[in-house]
Amino acid sequence: MRMSSRERLVLLSAVCASLAVIWPCVPTASAQEKAKEKAGRTEKVTLQYRVARDAVAPSRFVAVSDKGISAPLAITWDLPKAEDQKKEEFDALIKRLEDKQINGVEFDCKGEWLMRGAILRVTSVPQLTEEGKKRIKENPR
């Protein structure tokens, strides 16, 4: 039995749609595993929170270094269970920064770069730096 051109088109469309759904998942998993293997080194990282109204990186963290700031970071959290309370306090602080529109508050944390300047696995709850505390005091809104 021969397929009509219309049936072939429907079949081809279904195959392409399936590939489009599956394709991104396949390389991503192995790329993440390779990145984990390469990472392995925890280092101190200074993060800066950018609020929603910021044009550079709205509602995102960027890394701060002597070379400037990074692009918006994708952050994953890998915290010990014992730090759950600190993480809740940190999340509440971030919400207050958003509510008061306080931009550019800095935090120090420990983390592992899965992709330098783009993907960071945070291994300690970020703590306000002196500069971050000063920024909050200057903007009491």
N, C-alpha and C positions, 0 to 999 in steps of 0.2 A: 504494500500500500504506500503510495507516494503522499508526501505532505504538501499541502498548498503553500504558496509563498506567505500567506497570512499566518498559517500555523508555524512556519519556520521563524517568522518574525516574533511571534509571541514566545516561542521557545527560547530564541536568542535573547529576548528582553529579560526573561525569567533568569536565565543563566547569568547575564550581566548584572542584574540586580543582586543575585546571590553573592557573586564575587565582590561587588561593591560593599556588601555588609561584612563579609568574612575577611577580606584582604587587609584592612587596617589592623585587625586583631593579631594576625599571624606575625608580622615582623615586630610589632610593638612588644610582645611578650619577650622575645629573645633579646631585643635591644635593651629592655629594662634589666634583664638578668645580667647582661654584659656590663651595664652601667653599675649595677650593684657590686660586681666583682672588682671593677676598676676603682670604685669609690674607696671603701674601707678606711679612709683616713678622716677622722673627726677633727674639725678645726673651729676656731672661734670665728663667727660671722656677725657682722653688724648689719642689721636689717632696718629699713626705714619704711614706715607705713604711710601709704598715700591714700587719702580719703576719696570718696566717690566723685567729688567735683574736680579732682585733679586731672589735668590733661595728659600727664605723662603716663601714669599707671593707676587709673581709678580703682579704689578698693583693693589694692594689692600691695604686696611687699616688694621692695627692690633691695638689692645688696649694695652696701656702701663700702668703697675702698678708697685708697689714695688716688686711684685712677678715675674716680667718678662714681656714677651709679649704674647699675645693671638695668637690663630690660625687666619688665614685670616677671616675677618668679612664680614658678609652679612649686608649691611647697607640699611635702608629705610629712606627716607627723609620726615619729617613732619614739614615743615617750614611755618611760617606766610607769607602771600602774600607780606607784607611789606619788606621782606628780599630777594626778587627776585634779586635785583641788587647785594647784597652782595654774593649771591650764584653764580651768573655769574662771579664775580671777583674771587671767590674761585675756580671755575671750570677752569678759565684761568690760575690761579697759578698752579693747578695740571698739566695742559697741559705743562706749562713751566718746571716744575720739571721733567716730562717725557722727554721732548725735550733735556734738559740739563743733564739727567740721575743723578739727585741729589736724593740720596736715604736716607730714615730715617728722613725726616722732620716731626716735631711734631706739633700737633694742639690741642687746648683745645676746647671742645664743651659741650653742655648739651645734654643728651640723656636718653632714657629708654631702659633697657635691656629686650628684649623679650625672649632671651635665653642667660644667662650670658656667656660672652666670645665667643659668636658665632653670635648672631643676635642683632643688635643695631638700634633703631629708633632714629635718630638724630633730635633734636628739636631746635637747634640753629646753625647758620652757623659757622663751625670751624674757629678759629682764631689762627694764628701763636703763638707759645710759644716763649720765649726768646731763648730757645735751638733750636727751629726751625729756627728763624731768623739767629742765629749764624751758623747753618748748611748751610744755603743758602749763606751767606757771604763767608764761607770757600770754597765753590765750585762754583765759578763764571762761569765756563765753558761757 
